[in-house]
Amino acid sequence: MPTKSNSQANSFLGVMIIIGSLFFVFGFVTWINSVLIPYFKLICELSIQQAMLVAFAFYIGYLLMALPSSIVLKKTGYKNGMMLGLMVMAMGALIFVPAAYTREYSIFLIGLFVQASGLTLLQTAANPYVTILGPLESAASRISVMGVCNKIAGALAPLLLVGAIVRNPNEIDEVQLQLVSASPSEQALILDNLSERLVFPYIVICIVLLGLGLIIKFTNLPEIDDEQSNVDLNPDTVEHKPKLLHHRNLILGAVALFCAVGTEVLVIDSIINFAQYKGHTFREAKFFATYSLLIMILSYILAIFTIPKFISQRKTLMLSAGLGIILSILAVSIKGTHSVWFITILGLGNALLWPTIWPLALKGLGVLTSKGSALLVMGAVGGAVVPMLYGLLSDQVNPQFGYWVMVPFYLYILYYSLSGYKIIPPISSTPIKNLLQK
């Protein structure tokens, strides 16, 4: 006969598997952009900065939809919010069908924004769910498990999409050569054909998202009450700080997430173009996003077994930021194709920025956890801004010089790991309370 503890363990495992499947969806939909950016650059005849609008349209949804998502979650609860997020994402995938038939870049961008809006709702529900599902001290380890699911999907997504839209491994390189000598009408026919190949994979993505939404609806996923969560409810840090803006660690944490998401997205979404700039064919370049994501998976696995047993979340964040600074400087300073590998290896540090910032930023929020989560999700707008800054520098100078944009963002994350994460009690109340106690 199973004991109560065994039953609880099985229930916890079941919940983690369900949430892990959602993080797999996050990864697939998010990191497929690493192929869409060079693909749209080709079929819609774009500059680097114009192509980076893919990241902008996707991640601006986090800024615009995060607070509405928190309001929705208050009304629907975490479970129904996750289901609704999947349905909205399915609508966004469906918009790709008319976009592909018309080869209209603006419609593709609308589809990406709608997908991101659904993903924002899903993230706003799922991230705090994982954070407060167990002890806060091991939250980074749980989020790292989710990160493995996310990055496995991310590693597969570019390869699966390329496999679905190209007929042979060298086709994109061959098409680029054909376009040089083709007439304008022939170029249009070639590019229209490439665009229409996106229809089938995105119909499949739409169906899968709808199916997952139905699975969530009929799954016994427990609700978590923020007021009863294990997030720190110390009266010194919560009772006298009823407003989000009073939580310094949260506000600075949102900025840190802005920097973290911006650098992570930039690496994955720009690396294929950068590899081509450095002389690799598309057939070779398409693998670099997958390589970086596989390195991130390795980093997550290390975190699962070492945090917090051998190293704290804060120290992990500090080391990750330091590694980012060093590798970024090496990437922009070294000539030849080796610089591509330094950008690829950035995944080692980037992987642990998100899972270590979240618990540090949410500590002490208590009943404000869902609202705080929405604010943190808004920080993901860094994925819209940083790639655009990179695109501007790349078009003005060159794609390698553009990576200088990452250094100040890693420096800020380092600051957050050293000082910004600290919870400072309100000046007006704590000293008075201490005097009264004396």
C-alpha angles and dihedrals in degrees: 000000000000116000124231091253091053090049091051091048092051091048091050091049091049092051091048091052092051093047089044089058089054091052087051087057091048090054097045096049094041103044096041082080088076088073097034092060097060090035093054089043087060103039096038094038098235139167119240092260092049091049090052088064083085089070091040094052091046100047099036084071088069091059097044099039105035098087094042086050092056089051090050091049091053088058101037104029125230097290098051089041090058091049092049091049091055091050092052090049089053089055090052091052090051091055087066089072098069089035091057094047092050097036087223111159094200091059090050088053092051089052090051091050092052091049089050091049091057091043090052091057090047093049094046088057101037103044098057088038090062093039096055097034091092141359112333091226090065096039092106089056092052092045088049089057087053089047090058089055090047096050096042086059090044092052091050098042100072093045094047094048093047089048090053097048106036126065098207133012093253098045098103092050090047092049091052089056092046092053092059093064100028124105119246092259092049090048090053092052093049093048094044089054092051091048094052090056088075092067099079099045092049093049087054091049090051092052093048092051092050090049092051090049090056091047090054091049094056097038121101096239111165121231118236119216112218090211091058096039122118093243108126111284097179106153091225090061102033115019094060095037105064095154127074092227090062090065104087094184090055097048094046088042091057089054090048090052089050088057094042097050092042094055094041093050092044092055096050098037097046103037097086092053090043092051089052089049088054092054105270119134118239088252089061098034096055090070097059094078088052091047091053092048091049089053088052090053089054089051091050092050091052089050093052091060099036107039118113098349097069104009134023125241091246095052090047089055091049093051092045092053092048091051090050092054093050096046093045092054091047091049094055095040103049121079126219131032094313088083089067089060093051089055089047093051090053084085088076092068099027092060095069100042095084098044094047098044094051099063092040091052096044096047112120097013099111108163090014093062097108093047091045089051090054090053091050091049087054086060087069087078082091084083088065099043106039097053089050090053088049091049091052093051091044093054092044097045116356139297093261094052089050091071090073084083090076098061099075091047092054089047090056092050088052089053091051091052091051102040117342095075094063119114110229114198116230111273094219098058114026100062091047091049091050092050091050090051090053 
